[in-house]
Amino acid sequence: MSMQHISLRQLRVFEAAAAHRSFSRAAEQLHLTQPGVSMHIKELEASAGLPLFERLGKKLHLTQAGEELLARTHEILRSLKDAEDALDGLRGLRRGRINIAVVSTAKYFVPQLLARFGRSYPGLEVRLAVNNRDSVIGQLVANEVDLAIMGRSPDSLATVAEAFARNPHVIIAAPDHPLAGGRRVPLARLAEETFIVREPGSGTRLAMQKYFEEQQVACRVGMEMASNETIKQAVMAGMGVSFLSRHTVDLELKTGRLAVLDVRGTPVIRQWHVAHLANKRLSPTAAAFKQFVLTHGRDLLRAQEAGA
């Protein structure tokens, strides 16, 4: 029994199986058969001399040995990626890869930034993960991503976070809502409305809570939804009003399917940030994309707002 002869393929299969707690889902991710995944895990367990997984009921769990090997696997695969990034830098920026996490509201403009950046680097490989704020923070903490695009990063996390554009939040309603077209609506009037809100842990929900607390007004929450798209559909159907980033409703404003209410104290201005761990050594490609965001992100978002 020796760990000296295990392969990177086995480690990648093990990492996927541990992440999904499922051999079948790991097989789907890696484009393997489930027996193929099982074979790699059995070979790895034989080299380790200990079981790495145990099945309790219908659920697959890591053993203590599995947890220990998973931590080392993360380190090995991250080190390999660092080596690849360093070699990419020596070759120049003609190719490279970036792992980016964005909060769900940022998905409305980040693909455009990536497309513009990618025109100069046709060999660019991007892995883009879209999640709520808590999940993006978790990915930063685990060093799973190079960069994150989000609102303010948490004070408890040692990051370098640089603002690149404003993020206005507005209150939206169906076009036939009684307050649509009104001028300088008092926020207290909105206390009578049913709000459809994002789930706890999202940056939009935190911004909304802070705004209402600062104004000392309580809002009536009727529904919580984890998707901006679902919230917009509910508002269009007349089920209530919502507090969202204006960047999420550009298309609906252009087509007249939603209206922004003219409420005193709005829009509520927050900032978009591009962030990474303070001790993260960015690859040349990731550093170039960060600089591209800082240089061009503001203009792109301004153009979106002006076109709505």
FENTACOR-V74359 format. One record per residue. N is the residue number from 1. PSI is psi in whole degrees, -180 to 180 (NA if undefined). Layout:
# FENTACOR-V74359
N:PSI, N:PSI
This chain:
# FENTACOR-V74359
1:123, 2:141, 3:0, 4:-19, 5:12, 6:156, 7:159, 8:-33, 9:-44, 10:-41, 11:-39, 12:-39, 13:-44, 14:-45, 15:-42, 16:-43, 17:-39, 18:-38, 19:-41, 20:-14, 21:39, 22:128, 23:-37, 24:-41, 25:-34, 26:-40, 27:-41, 28:-44, 29:-40, 30:2, 31:45, 32:171, 33:158, 34:-41, 35:-33, 36:-42, 37:-46, 38:-38, 39:-45, 40:-41, 41:-41, 42:-41, 43:-39, 44:-41, 45:-36, 46:-40, 47:-37, 48:-28, 49:13, 50:151, 51:141, 52:-23, 53:154, 54:147, 55:120, 56:109, 57:-126, 58:1, 59:143, 60:131, 61:152, 62:141, 63:176, 64:-40, 65:-38, 66:-42, 67:-42, 68:-45, 69:-34, 70:-42, 71:-43, 72:-34, 73:-44, 74:-44, 75:-43, 76:-47, 77:-34, 78:-40, 79:-39, 80:-41, 81:-39, 82:-40, 83:-42, 84:-42, 85:-41, 86:-41, 87:-38, 88:-40, 89:-37, 90:-29, 91:-13, 92:180, 93:24, 94:-23, 95:170, 96:175, 97:150, 98:135, 99:119, 100:136, 101:135, 102:146, 103:155, 104:-31, 105:-28, 106:-12, 107:-12, 108:-13, 109:-21, 110:-41, 111:-34, 112:-39, 113:-43, 114:-40, 115:-44, 116:-42, 117:-41, 118:-20, 119:-30, 120:-17, 121:76, 122:-18, 123:9, 124:134, 125:124, 126:133, 127:114, 128:121, 129:129, 130:121, 131:178, 132:175, 133:-46, 134:-41, 135:-39, 136:-42, 137:-42, 138:-38, 139:-37, 140:-47, 141:-41, 142:1, 143:37, 144:-14, 145:156, 146:-45, 147:155, 148:141, 149:120, 150:-179, 151:-147, 152:132, 153:154, 154:144, 155:-25, 156:-10, 157:130, 158:97, 159:162, 160:113, 161:119, 162:129, 163:140, 164:-13, 165:158, 166:153, 167:88, 168:134, 169:138, 170:166, 171:124, 172:155, 173:169, 174:151, 175:-27, 176:13, 177:143, 178:-28, 179:-9, 180:130, 181:-10, 182:160, 183:133, 184:52, 185:129, 186:140, 187:-33, 188:-29, 189:-30, 190:-16, 191:-20, 192:-12, 193:156, 194:125, 195:137, 196:119, 197:161, 198:165, 199:156, 200:140, 201:-12, 202:150, 203:-36, 204:-42, 205:-42, 206:-41, 207:-40, 208:-46, 209:-43, 210:-42, 211:-49, 212:-36, 213:-42, 214:-36, 215:-4, 216:44, 217:136, 218:135, 219:152, 220:111, 221:120, 222:-36, 223:148, 224:135, 225:145, 226:9, 227:128, 228:-38, 229:-42, 230:-39, 231:-44, 232:-41, 233:-40, 234:-41, 235:-42, 236:-32, 237:-2, 238:22, 239:-10, 240:-170, 241:171, 242:163, 243:111, 244:162, 245:138, 246:-25, 247:-16, 248:-11, 249:15, 250:-49, 251:-43, 252:-31, 253:-40, 254:-38, 255:1, 256:21, 257:-16, 258:159, 259:145, 260:125, 261:137, 262:83, 263:136, 264:136, 265:1, 266:155, 267:152, 268:117, 269:120, 270:-178, 271:144, 272:140, 273:147, 274:127, 275:156, 276:163, 277:142, 278:-33, 279:13, 280:129, 281:106, 282:140, 283:161, 284:-37, 285:-45, 286:-40, 287:-39, 288:-40, 289:-39, 290:-46, 291:-37, 292:-43, 293:-45, 294:-32, 295:-40, 296:-13, 297:-43, 298:-45, 299:-41, 300:-43, 301:-35, 302:-41, 303:-38, 304:-46, 305:-41, 306:-29, 307:-13, 308:NA
